[in-house]
């Protein structure tokens, strides 16, 4: 059975995943006064970021920059 959308591939064609997704929780500690800056297991995040890249390193760098604009990147070494 031909794929009606592409007209080229067959209906059972499996695409390969060529991307990686990273999600990182976000805490806005500046929003609350008199709160401990130590992040513990009982703290709830105020949101999260999701970044997509071709490799884990690329997606991780993008996610870190979205969490905090002052972060320039991550040096894995």
C-alpha positions as CSV (number, residue, x, y, z in Angstrom):
1,X,0.0,0.0,0.0
2,X,1.5,3.4,-1.0
3,X,1.5,6.2,1.5
4,X,-1.2,8.7,0.3
5,X,0.6,11.6,1.9
6,X,4.1,11.2,0.3
7,X,3.1,9.1,-2.7
8,X,6.6,7.5,-2.6
9,X,7.0,5.5,0.5
10,X,4.9,2.5,1.5
11,X,2.4,2.7,4.4
12,X,4.5,0.5,6.7
13,X,7.7,2.7,6.3
14,X,9.3,3.4,9.7
15,X,11.0,6.8,10.1
16,X,14.3,7.0,11.9
17,X,14.6,9.4,14.8
18,X,17.4,11.8,14.1
19,X,16.8,14.2,17.0
20,X,17.1,14.2,20.8
21,X,14.7,16.0,23.3
22,X,15.8,17.3,26.7
23,X,13.4,18.6,29.3
24,X,14.7,20.5,32.4
25,X,12.6,21.7,35.3
26,X,12.7,25.5,36.1
27,X,12.6,27.1,39.6
28,X,11.9,30.8,39.9
29,X,13.5,31.3,43.4
30,X,13.7,35.1,42.9
31,X,10.0,35.3,42.8
32,X,9.6,34.2,46.5
33,X,11.1,36.1,49.4
34,X,12.4,34.4,52.6
35,X,12.8,31.1,50.8
36,X,15.8,28.8,51.0
37,X,17.9,28.7,47.8
38,X,18.8,25.0,48.4
39,X,16.8,22.9,46.0
40,X,15.5,19.8,47.8
41,X,13.4,16.8,46.8
42,X,10.2,18.4,48.2
43,X,10.4,21.6,46.0
44,X,8.0,21.9,43.1
45,X,9.2,23.5,39.9
46,X,7.3,26.5,38.4
47,X,7.7,25.1,34.8
48,X,10.0,23.4,32.5
49,X,11.8,23.9,29.2
50,X,12.1,21.5,26.3
51,X,14.9,21.7,23.7
52,X,15.3,19.7,20.5
53,X,18.7,19.0,18.9
54,X,20.4,16.5,16.6
55,X,22.6,15.3,19.5
56,X,22.2,15.2,23.3
57,X,24.9,17.9,23.7
58,X,23.1,20.3,21.4
59,X,19.7,19.8,23.0
60,X,21.2,20.1,26.5
61,X,23.0,23.4,25.6
62,X,19.7,24.8,24.3
63,X,17.8,23.8,27.4
64,X,20.4,25.3,29.7
65,X,20.2,28.6,27.9
66,X,16.4,28.6,28.1
67,X,16.4,27.9,31.8
68,X,18.7,30.9,32.5
69,X,19.8,33.5,30.0
70,X,23.1,34.1,31.9
71,X,24.2,30.6,31.3
72,X,26.6,30.5,28.3
73,X,26.8,26.8,28.0
74,X,28.0,23.6,29.5
75,X,31.6,22.4,29.2
76,X,31.5,18.5,29.4
77,X,35.2,18.2,30.2
